[in-house]
Amino acid sequence: MQIGIAYSEPAQQLWLRIEVPEETSVQQAIEQSGILRKFSNLDITTCTVGIFGKVAQLDAALKPGDRIEIYRAITADPATVPRRVIAGDDDD
């Protein structure tokens, strides 16, 4: 069956379509995709993964056409992120 795998870093995004056997788990598909060799700092045991935007376990079984998404931690430095101005805020 064919599935997709998506992963993104600030400088590079990767979207793969791969063929996997029936009853393949999320972890097995990620390992078979080769993505862990391409991103050596990626550790799926500490990352959150999902299928079509819903968090999934590594041992979850896949269905044909599923898209696995590997999420990385998002960090924002408050000193570099502009403050949001909320419409109607009269404090300014």
C-alpha positions in Angstrom: 0.0 0.0 0.0 1.1 3.6 -0.6 1.5 6.1 2.2 3.1 9.5 2.6 5.6 10.8 5.2 6.1 14.5 5.9 8.8 16.2 8.0 10.0 19.8 8.1 13.0 21.7 9.5 13.5 25.4 9.1 15.8 25.0 6.1 14.4 21.9 4.5 11.1 20.1 4.0 10.6 16.5 3.0 7.5 14.8 1.6 7.9 11.2 0.6 5.5 8.6 -0.9 6.5 5.1 -0.2 5.1 1.6 -0.7 4.8 -0.5 2.4 3.3 -3.9 3.2 -0.2 -4.2 4.7 -0.2 -4.0 8.5 2.9 -1.7 8.6 3.1 0.4 11.7 3.9 4.1 11.8 7.4 3.4 13.2 8.1 0.7 10.6 7.1 3.1 7.8 9.3 5.8 9.1 12.3 3.5 9.4 11.7 2.0 5.9 11.4 5.5 4.4 15.1 6.4 5.0 14.1 9.7 6.6 16.1 8.9 9.8 19.3 8.6 7.7 18.6 11.9 6.0 18.0 13.8 9.3 20.5 12.2 11.7 19.3 14.4 14.6 15.7 13.1 14.3 14.8 10.8 17.1 11.2 9.5 16.6 11.2 8.1 20.1 11.1 11.7 21.4 9.1 13.3 18.6 5.3 13.4 18.4 3.9 11.9 15.2 0.5 12.1 13.6 -1.6 10.8 10.8 -3.4 13.5 8.9 -3.0 16.0 11.8 -4.1 13.7 14.6 -1.5 12.5 17.1 -0.7 8.8 16.7 1.3 6.2 18.5 4.4 4.7 16.8 2.7 1.2 16.9 -0.5 2.4 15.1 -1.4 0.4 12.0 -1.5 2.3 8.8 -4.2 2.3 6.1 -3.6 2.9 2.4 -3.2 6.6 1.6 -2.3 7.6 5.2 0.1 10.6 5.6 2.5 10.3 8.6 3.6 13.6 9.9 6.6 13.9 12.2 6.4 17.0 14.4 9.4 18.8 15.9 9.4 21.1 18.8 8.6 24.7 18.0 10.6 27.2 19.9 10.1 30.9 19.8 12.3 33.5 21.4 10.0 36.1 23.0 12.5 38.8 22.2 12.3 38.2 18.5 8.6 37.5 18.1 6.5 40.7 17.6 3.7 41.2 20.1 0.3 40.5 18.7 -2.0 43.5 18.7 -5.6 42.4 19.3 -8.3 44.4 17.5 -10.2 46.5 19.9 -7.4 46.6 22.5 -7.6 50.1 24.1 -4.5 49.8 26.2 -2.3 51.5 23.7 
